[in-house]
Amino acid sequence: MPRLLRLFALLLAVLSSAACTTSLVDARDAKGSGTQHVYDRSFDTVWNALMKSIKSTRLELVLDNKEKGIILGQGKVGPFTEGENVAIFVDDVGAGAKTRVEVVSKRAYALNLTARNWETKIFDDLDKRLDVD
């Protein structure tokens, strides 16, 4: 019986460590690991369209700093998800004519298998607003 108890304790420890949480800081610090798209539009045009895209989703806006080109948001906790932390980075990469957008979406809990895919939601809406095929 002690062996079974030790095995159960080990399994519980592994599951609890796998269920660690992420924060907005983790999402922000993951710059370079998200999905990126480059648009043939000015920074201001992309930024304004992106803000409209975010407002059209259920992403809760936590921070938007246009000067630094960063937006932080959180997916709300719901019946099928425990929330997500999202960082969006906007960079002028073409002397005012090209803008790169990167979306990093992290599950609030690693075992949250029903987390929303904010990268797809945001880029799909942004592409429509910028009339990108």
C-alpha positions in Angstrom: 0.0 0.0 0.0 2.8 2.6 0.7 4.1 2.1 -2.8 0.6 2.9 -4.3 0.4 5.9 -2.0 3.8 7.2 -3.2 2.8 6.7 -6.8 -0.4 8.6 -6.2 1.5 11.5 -4.5 4.0 11.6 -7.4 1.2 11.7 -10.0 -0.5 14.5 -8.0 2.8 16.5 -7.9 3.3 16.1 -11.6 -0.3 17.2 -12.4 -0.1 20.2 -10.1 3.2 21.4 -11.6 1.8 21.0 -15.1 -1.2 23.2 -14.1 1.0 26.3 -13.4 -0.4 29.6 -14.2 0.7 32.3 -16.6 0.3 36.0 -16.2 0.2 39.1 -18.5 3.9 39.5 -17.7 4.6 36.0 -19.1 2.7 36.9 -22.2 4.5 40.2 -22.5 7.9 38.6 -22.0 7.1 36.0 -24.7 7.7 38.6 -27.5 9.1 36.8 -30.5 7.2 33.6 -29.8 3.8 34.5 -31.2 2.2 34.6 -34.6 3.3 37.5 -36.7 1.8 39.2 -39.7 3.3 42.2 -41.7 0.8 44.6 -43.2 1.5 47.1 -46.0 -0.1 49.8 -44.0 1.2 52.6 -41.7 1.6 52.0 -38.0 -1.3 54.4 -37.2 -3.7 52.7 -39.6 -2.9 49.2 -38.2 -3.0 50.4 -34.6 -6.5 52.0 -35.1 -7.8 48.9 -36.9 -6.3 46.7 -34.2 -8.0 48.6 -31.4 -11.4 48.2 -33.2 -10.6 44.5 -33.6 -10.0 44.1 -29.9 -13.2 45.9 -29.1 -15.2 43.6 -31.3 -13.9 40.5 -29.4 -14.5 39.6 -25.8 -10.9 40.3 -25.0 -10.7 42.6 -22.0 -8.3 45.5 -22.7 -5.8 45.9 -19.8 -3.2 48.2 -21.3 -2.6 50.0 -24.6 0.6 51.9 -25.1 0.8 53.2 -28.6 4.2 54.8 -28.1 5.7 51.4 -27.1 3.5 49.5 -29.5 2.1 47.1 -26.9 -1.4 46.0 -26.0 -2.2 43.7 -23.1 -5.5 41.9 -22.7 -7.2 39.1 -20.9 -9.7 36.6 -22.1 -12.6 36.4 -19.6 -13.2 33.3 -17.5 -16.2 31.5 -18.7 -18.0 28.1 -18.5 -15.6 26.5 -20.9 -12.3 28.4 -20.2 -10.3 29.7 -17.3 -9.1 32.7 -19.2 -6.1 33.7 -21.3 -3.4 36.4 -21.2 -2.7 38.1 -24.5 0.1 40.5 -25.5 0.1 42.2 -28.9 3.1 43.9 -30.3 3.0 46.5 -33.1 6.2 47.6 -34.8 6.9 50.0 -37.7 9.2 47.9 -40.0 9.1 49.8 -43.2 9.7 53.5 -42.8 6.0 54.2 -42.2 4.7 51.9 -44.9 4.9 48.4 -43.3 3.8 47.4 -39.8 4.4 44.1 -38.1 1.8 42.7 -35.6 2.6 39.9 -33.3 0.0 38.2 -31.0 1.1 36.1 -28.1 -1.8 34.2 -26.4 -1.1 32.2 -23.2 -3.5 30.0 -21.3 -4.0 31.3 -17.7 -3.6 27.6 -16.6 -1.5 25.2 -18.6 -4.2 22.5 -18.4 -6.9 24.8 -19.8 -7.6 22.8 -22.9 -10.6 24.9 -23.9 -8.7 28.2 -24.0 -9.6 30.6 -26.9 -7.2 31.0 -29.8 -6.9 34.8 -29.7 -4.2 34.9 -32.3 -6.6 33.6 -35.0 -9.5 35.7 -33.7 -7.5 38.9 -33.8 -5.8 38.4 -37.1 -9.0 37.3 -38.8 -10.8 40.5 -37.7 -7.7 42.7 -38.4 -7.3 41.2 -41.9 -11.0 42.1 -42.7 -10.6 45.6 -41.4 -7.4 46.2 -43.4 -9.0 44.5 -46.4 -6.2 41.9 -46.7 -6.8 38.7 -48.7 
